[in-house]
Amino acid sequence: MAEAGDGAEIGGGAGGESLPSPQEMARRALRMLEQLVAGSTLTEVAAGEGLTPRRARELVAQIVAQRGFDP
């Protein structure tokens, strides 16, 4: 049976996950844009990247604002 202090990692801990490096973030941004240009929906791209559609939309907006977009 679990002891009272055994649940310390549940809810709010780092979880062992580190933040992505700038290089990883740039690669993900490029992948996302390539998928969108190829005709994938934002929901499909989000699922492929392990993101919520809302977070994917935020990232795409940020990428477009930084890089500009020329349709």
N, CA and C atoms as a LAMMPS dump frame, in Angstrom:
ITEM: TIMESTEP
0
ITEM: NUMBER OF ATOMS
213
ITEM: BOX BOUNDS ff ff ff
-5.0000000000000000e+02 5.0000000000000000e+02
-5.0000000000000000e+02 5.0000000000000000e+02
-5.0000000000000000e+02 5.0000000000000000e+02
ITEM: ATOMS id mol type element x y z
1 1 1 N 0.828 -1.177 0
2 1 2 C 0 0 0
3 1 3 C 0.874 1.242 0
4 2 1 N 0.381 2.323 -0.575
5 2 2 C 1.164 3.555 -0.694
6 2 3 C 1.204 4.293 0.631
7 3 1 N 2.314 4.891 0.884
8 3 2 C 2.483 5.722 2.073
9 3 3 C 1.988 7.122 1.761
10 4 1 N 1.773 7.916 2.772
11 4 2 C 1.231 9.258 2.612
12 4 3 C 2.126 10.156 1.766
13 5 1 N 3.427 10.016 1.831
14 5 2 C 4.341 10.88 1.092
15 5 3 C 4.721 10.364 -0.273
16 6 1 N 4.176 9.219 -0.704
17 6 2 C 4.59 8.62 -1.961
18 6 3 C 4.035 9.317 -3.202
19 7 1 N 3.03 10.14 -3.09
20 7 2 C 2.42 10.772 -4.257
21 7 3 C 3.005 12.126 -4.582
22 8 1 N 4.22 12.394 -4.177
23 8 2 C 4.805 13.721 -4.358
24 8 3 C 4.931 14.103 -5.82
25 9 1 N 5.119 13.113 -6.731
26 9 2 C 5.323 13.471 -8.125
27 9 3 C 4.018 13.72 -8.877
28 10 1 N 2.902 13.458 -8.274
29 10 2 C 1.627 13.635 -8.956
30 10 3 C 1.213 15.101 -8.902
31 11 1 N 0.913 15.65 -10.086
32 11 2 C 0.355 17.002 -10.167
33 11 3 C 1.299 18.112 -9.79
34 12 1 N 2.043 18.622 -10.742
35 12 2 C 2.834 19.808 -10.497
36 12 3 C 4.322 19.572 -10.453
37 13 1 N 4.753 18.337 -10.507
38 13 2 C 6.183 18.082 -10.548
39 13 3 C 6.705 18.27 -11.95
40 14 1 N 8.02 18.281 -12.085
41 14 2 C 8.626 18.458 -13.4
42 14 3 C 8.343 17.261 -14.291
43 15 1 N 8.152 16.092 -13.706
44 15 2 C 7.813 14.921 -14.501
45 15 3 C 8.956 14.385 -15.316
46 16 1 N 10.154 14.882 -15.127
47 16 2 C 11.298 14.399 -15.874
48 16 3 C 11.373 14.931 -17.29
49 17 1 N 10.428 15.758 -17.688
50 17 2 C 10.437 16.304 -19.033
51 17 3 C 11.196 17.622 -19.036
52 18 1 N 12.098 17.764 -20.003
53 18 2 C 12.833 19.017 -20.117
54 18 3 C 12.217 19.85 -21.237
55 19 1 N 12.444 21.138 -21.186
56 19 2 C 11.961 22.018 -22.239
57 19 3 C 12.747 21.752 -23.515
58 20 1 N 12.078 21.865 -24.67
59 20 2 C 12.793 21.641 -25.923
60 20 3 C 13.831 22.734 -26.166
61 21 1 N 14.924 22.343 -26.802
62 21 2 C 15.968 23.309 -27.127
63 21 3 C 15.478 24.204 -28.27
64 22 1 N 16.126 25.32 -28.473
65 22 2 C 15.735 26.198 -29.593
66 22 3 C 15.798 25.475 -30.944
67 23 1 N 16.767 24.589 -31.105
68 23 2 C 16.873 23.832 -32.356
69 23 3 C 15.679 22.901 -32.535
70 24 1 N 15.278 22.237 -31.455
71 24 2 C 14.114 21.352 -31.529
72 24 3 C 12.843 22.138 -31.822
73 25 1 N 12.724 23.313 -31.215
74 25 2 C 11.549 24.149 -31.455
75 25 3 C 11.507 24.623 -32.906
76 26 1 N 12.656 24.968 -33.47
77 26 2 C 12.717 25.411 -34.867
78 26 3 C 12.363 24.265 -35.807
79 27 1 N 12.848 23.056 -35.499
80 27 2 C 12.512 21.894 -36.335
81 27 3 C 11.012 21.599 -36.283
82 28 1 N 10.423 21.702 -35.079
83 28 2 C 8.986 21.456 -34.944
84 28 3 C 8.202 22.514 -35.712
85 29 1 N 8.616 23.764 -35.62
86 29 2 C 7.935 24.839 -36.341
87 29 3 C 7.968 24.581 -37.843
88 30 1 N 9.108 24.177 -38.354
89 30 2 C 9.236 23.896 -39.786
90 30 3 C 8.354 22.717 -40.184
91 31 1 N 8.357 21.661 -39.366
92 31 2 C 7.492 20.496 -39.641
93 31 3 C 6.024 20.912 -39.681
94 32 1 N 5.627 21.713 -38.704
95 32 2 C 4.232 22.137 -38.638
96 32 3 C 3.84 22.946 -39.871
97 33 1 N 4.677 23.889 -40.259
98 33 2 C 4.374 24.709 -41.432
99 33 3 C 4.337 23.874 -42.705
100 34 1 N 5.28 22.936 -42.839
101 34 2 C 5.302 22.063 -44.013
102 34 3 C 4.022 21.242 -44.109
103 35 1 N 3.564 20.733 -42.972
104 35 2 C 2.338 19.932 -42.968
105 35 3 C 1.126 20.779 -43.325
106 36 1 N 1.078 22.011 -42.815
107 36 2 C -0.037 22.895 -43.13
108 36 3 C -0.04 23.27 -44.61
109 37 1 N 1.126 23.556 -45.161
110 37 2 C 1.226 23.911 -46.577
111 37 3 C 0.835 22.717 -47.451
112 38 1 N 1.143 21.506 -46.979
113 38 2 C 0.815 20.299 -47.731
114 38 3 C -0.668 19.952 -47.666
115 39 1 N -1.437 20.672 -46.833
116 39 2 C -2.872 20.469 -46.8
117 39 3 C -3.422 19.822 -45.551
118 40 1 N -2.58 19.528 -44.576
119 40 2 C -3.071 18.962 -43.325
120 40 3 C -3.837 20.021 -42.548
121 41 1 N -4.798 19.58 -41.762
122 41 2 C -5.522 20.515 -40.915
123 41 3 C -4.703 20.798 -39.659
124 42 1 N -5.031 21.878 -39
125 42 2 C -4.334 22.222 -37.763
126 42 3 C -4.541 21.142 -36.707
127 43 1 N -5.715 20.537 -36.677
128 43 2 C -6.002 19.467 -35.727
129 43 3 C -5.109 18.258 -35.995
130 44 1 N -4.909 17.917 -37.257
131 44 2 C -4.033 16.8 -37.615
132 44 3 C -2.585 17.092 -37.227
133 45 1 N -2.147 18.303 -37.504
134 45 2 C -0.778 18.698 -37.159
135 45 3 C -0.583 18.651 -35.646
136 46 1 N -1.549 19.172 -34.906
137 46 2 C -1.465 19.174 -33.447
138 46 3 C -1.363 17.754 -32.911
139 47 1 N -2.188 16.862 -33.42
140 47 2 C -2.159 15.472 -32.96
141 47 3 C -0.813 14.828 -33.266
142 48 1 N -0.266 15.102 -34.43
143 48 2 C 1.031 14.538 -34.8
144 48 3 C 2.174 15.046 -33.947
145 49 1 N 2.047 16.245 -33.435
146 49 2 C 3.088 16.844 -32.607
147 49 3 C 2.841 16.651 -31.115
148 50 1 N 1.709 16.035 -30.768
149 50 2 C 1.396 15.829 -29.361
150 50 3 C 0.96 17.101 -28.654
151 51 1 N 0.307 17.992 -29.395
152 51 2 C -0.151 19.27 -28.856
153 51 3 C -1.67 19.337 -28.894
154 52 1 N -2.226 20.225 -28.104
155 52 2 C -3.65 20.502 -28.237
156 52 3 C -3.826 21.41 -29.452
157 53 1 N -4.997 21.369 -30.071
158 53 2 C -5.217 22.279 -31.206
159 53 3 C -5.027 23.742 -30.825
160 54 1 N -5.41 24.103 -29.615
161 54 2 C -5.234 25.491 -29.173
162 54 3 C -3.756 25.865 -29.121
163 55 1 N -2.921 24.999 -28.552
164 55 2 C -1.488 25.281 -28.452
165 55 3 C -0.854 25.318 -29.844
166 56 1 N -1.278 24.412 -30.727
167 56 2 C -0.754 24.416 -32.09
168 56 3 C -1.103 25.724 -32.788
169 57 1 N -2.323 26.198 -32.593
170 57 2 C -2.753 27.471 -33.187
171 57 3 C -1.917 28.626 -32.658
172 58 1 N -1.622 28.605 -31.355
173 58 2 C -0.789 29.649 -30.756
174 58 3 C 0.622 29.628 -31.353
175 59 1 N 1.178 28.426 -31.504
176 59 2 C 2.53 28.313 -32.058
177 59 3 C 2.584 28.781 -33.505
178 60 1 N 1.592 28.393 -34.292
179 60 2 C 1.563 28.81 -35.698
180 60 3 C 1.44 30.322 -35.792
181 61 1 N 0.598 30.919 -34.967
182 61 2 C 0.454 32.379 -34.972
183 61 3 C 1.777 33.046 -34.612
184 62 1 N 2.468 32.485 -33.637
185 62 2 C 3.761 33.033 -33.229
186 62 3 C 4.79 32.9 -34.351
187 63 1 N 4.822 31.762 -35.011
188 63 2 C 5.775 31.521 -36.098
189 63 3 C 5.524 32.503 -37.241
190 64 1 N 4.26 32.649 -37.613
191 64 2 C 3.906 33.547 -38.715
192 64 3 C 4.241 34.991 -38.361
193 65 1 N 4.01 35.367 -37.124
194 65 2 C 4.318 36.732 -36.705
195 65 3 C 5.824 36.992 -36.755
196 66 1 N 6.617 35.982 -36.389
197 66 2 C 8.07 36.149 -36.388
198 66 3 C 8.663 36.125 -37.793
199 67 1 N 8.189 35.2 -38.606
200 67 2 C 8.788 34.987 -39.921
201 67 3 C 8.077 35.713 -41.047
202 68 1 N 6.854 36.084 -40.793
203 68 2 C 6.042 36.64 -41.871
204 68 3 C 5.488 35.52 -42.72
205 69 1 N 4.545 35.834 -43.56
206 69 2 C 3.919 34.809 -44.387
207 69 3 C 3.597 35.408 -45.731
208 70 1 N 3.995 34.718 -46.781
209 70 2 C 3.747 35.189 -48.141
210 70 3 C 2.967 34.104 -48.88
211 71 1 N 1.653 34.25 -48.927
212 71 2 C 0.84 33.211 -49.576
213 71 3 C 1.102 33.211 -51.024
